[in-house]
Amino acid sequence: MSWSFANDPGFQPELDWIDHFVREEVEPLDHLLGSQWNIHDPEFQRLVRPLQAKVKARGLWACHLGPDLGGKGYGQLKLALMNEKFGRSRFGPIVFGAQAPDTGNSEILAHYGTPEQKKRYLEPLLANEIVSCFSMTEPQGGADPLVMRMAATQVDGGWVLDGEKWFASNARWAAFYIVMAVTDPDADPHRRMSMFIVPADSPGIEIVRNYGFYGEPEDGHAHVRWNRVFVPADNMLGGRGDAFVVAQVRLSGGRMHHAMRTLAQATRAFEMMCERAVSRFTKGEQLARKQMVQEKIADSWIELRQFRLLILETAWLADQGHDWRAIRANVAAVKAAMPKLLHDIAARALHIHGSLGLSHEMPFAEWVINSFHIGLADGPTEVHKVTLAREILKNVEPCGDMFPAYIRHEQQARAAERHGAGAMA
Ligand SMILES: Cc1cc2nc3c(=O)[nH]c(=O)nc-3n(C[C@H](O)[C@H](O)[C@H](O)COP(=O)(O)OP(=O)(O)OC[C@H]3O[C@@H](n4cnc5c(N)ncnc54)[C@H](O)[C@@H]3O)c2cc1C
C-alpha cells in the first residue's frame, strides 16, 4: 500500500495552470454574465466559448469521463483536485466541461443510452452545445423519493407522462430532461419508478414558473407540469423499475465534485478573512491580534483541512476500485459535512469584515445562502447523517448483558487473569 500526500509530479503543472487560468480569465466572468447554464445568451457565446477552447486545447475538458468519451479518465482523486481549483469561480465548472447536472446526466447516458441516444444527446452535451436537466423532486416532497407520484402510463409505442416536478434546475435552458416517473405503482417501493429521457420540446411540457434564491443571477429552478407527454418506449433508461439504480450512477461522483467546489468557495472566504484580519485596525491594533479573531482563523483552517482530507480519502477509496455503494458512509459524511463547513467559514468571514462583510460588495451573504443550497440539493443533510449512522452501526453487535464488557472492573479482572497480576485498586 503506497501512502502519500504529494501530487503526481506530472499532474502538478496542470493544477498550476488551472489555478492561474481560473483566477485570471474565468473569475471575471462571474461579475459579467447571468446564469452559467444560459448557453443561449450571446454574451456567453462571446466570452465563455474561447475559454472552453483553451481548456480543450490543454486537454483538460470533461475530465470526469473516460477516454472513450473524450475525457481523460483521471479518476476521482485528480477530479477532486481539479474541482478544488476551478470551483473558485461560478463559471469554472462550465469552462472545464464539468458542470452539474450535465456531468451526472452524461454518466447516465454513457451507461444506459442507446447508440442513437448517445449521438443525439450525449455528444452535444459533452461538447456543451446543449445543457440538460435532471428532474426527480416533486412539489409534495423531495427528501423522500417514495412519495413521488408523477405517472408514466404505458400506451402503444411508449409511455405518457402526467404530473408535476419541482426545482428542476436549468429546465428553462435544457435541451432534454432525465426524469423519474412511476411506472409500477403497486410494486415494491423502490421498484415503482423508471427513468426516462425526454426532449424538452416534447408537446405537453409546461414550465409553470422559474424559482431562484438569493445570490443567483437568474431564476433557474423550474416548477414543471407534464400534461400527457408522450415518450417513445426506447426512451426508458435502464430497465422498468430501475430509476433508483440508474440515479445512483450520477449521485455519488456528483456529491464529491460539489464538495470540492464547496471547499474552494470556503477557501476563498478564508483567504479574505485572513487578509482583512491583518489589514483592519481597531483599538490600536490589528484585528489579527485579537484572540477571538485568532480563534476564528484557527477553527476555519482546521475545518478546511479536515474536510479536504475526508474528501480526498473518499476519492482515493473510489480510485482503489471500491464502488460507490461500498463507500457510501464516506460519501454521506462528505455530503453532510459540506454545508456546515461553508456556512461557518463564510459567516465568520462576513463577521470579521463587519458592515462591509454584510453588504452587497462582499460575496459572504451569498455564500452563506449557498451553504443552505448545498444542504438541500441532492437530499438534505439529515438524510445523509441517517445514512452515515446506519452504515456505521449496521455491523455493531449489541451487548447481551446489563453492563458493557468494557466496564472498567471487568476489564481489570480480565487483564489480571491474563497477566497474573493483581488488580489496581
Ligand atoms: C438549489 C437547488 C437545486 C435543486 N435542483 C434540483 C434538481 O435539479 N432536480 C431535482 O430533482 N431536485 C432538485 N432540488 C431539490 C432537492 O433535491 C430537494 O430540495 C431536497 O431533496 C429536499 O426536498 P424538499 O425541498 O422537498 O424538502 P423536504 O423534503 O420538505 O424536507 C424539508 C426539511 O425537512 C427535514 N427532513 C426531511 N427529511 C428528513 C429526515 N429523513 N430526517 C430528518 N429531517 C428531515 C430537513 O430539515 C429538510 O431540509 C434542488 C434543490 C435546491 C435547493
The ligand as a Gaussian input file, in Angstrom:
#p B3LYP/6-31G(d) Opt

LIG

0 1
 C      -30.781000      24.978000      -5.378000
 C      -31.487000      23.663000      -5.505000
 C      -31.426000      22.961000      -6.702000
 C      -32.124000      21.769000      -6.848000
 N      -32.076000      21.126000      -8.054000
 C      -32.805000      20.005000      -8.231000
 C      -32.828000      19.356000      -9.499000
 O      -32.192000      19.807000     -10.444000
 N      -33.596000      18.250000      -9.650000
 C      -34.330000      17.732000      -8.618000
 O      -34.975000      16.720000      -8.813000
 N      -34.325000      18.334000      -7.395000
 C      -33.596000      19.451000      -7.181000
 N      -33.601000      20.081000      -5.968000
 C      -34.483000      19.585000      -4.935000
 C      -33.775000      18.921000      -3.776000
 O      -33.357000      17.624000      -4.122000
 C      -34.769000      18.946000      -2.614000
 O      -34.909000      20.298000      -2.206000
 C      -34.346000      18.114000      -1.442000
 O      -34.353000      16.737000      -1.761000
 C      -35.269000      18.360000      -0.247000
 O      -36.603000      18.197000      -0.640000
 P      -37.667000      19.339000      -0.290000
 O      -37.127000      20.639000      -0.755000
 O      -38.985000      18.901000      -0.792000
 O      -37.683000      19.393000       1.291000
 P      -38.480000      18.411000       2.249000
 O      -38.442000      17.034000       1.727000
 O      -39.805000      19.039000       2.525000
 O      -37.577000      18.494000       3.539000
 C      -37.545000      19.730000       4.304000
 C      -36.695000      19.544000       5.534000
 O      -37.218000      18.522000       6.357000
 C      -36.162000      17.901000       7.074000
 N      -36.141000      16.474000       6.735000
 C      -36.512000      15.892000       5.591000
 N      -36.314000      14.559000       5.647000
 C      -35.802000      14.294000       6.863000
 C      -35.386000      13.118000       7.534000
 N      -35.439000      11.915000       6.931000
 N      -34.917000      13.231000       8.796000
 C      -34.844000      14.448000       9.420000
 N      -35.227000      15.579000       8.819000
 C      -35.698000      15.524000       7.568000
 C      -34.874000      18.570000       6.623000
 O      -34.538000      19.613000       7.510000
 C      -35.244000      19.124000       5.261000
 O      -34.430000      20.182000       4.858000
 C      -32.890000      21.255000      -5.778000
 C      -32.926000      21.960000      -4.570000
 C      -32.249000      23.135000      -4.419000
 C      -32.343000      23.869000      -3.112000

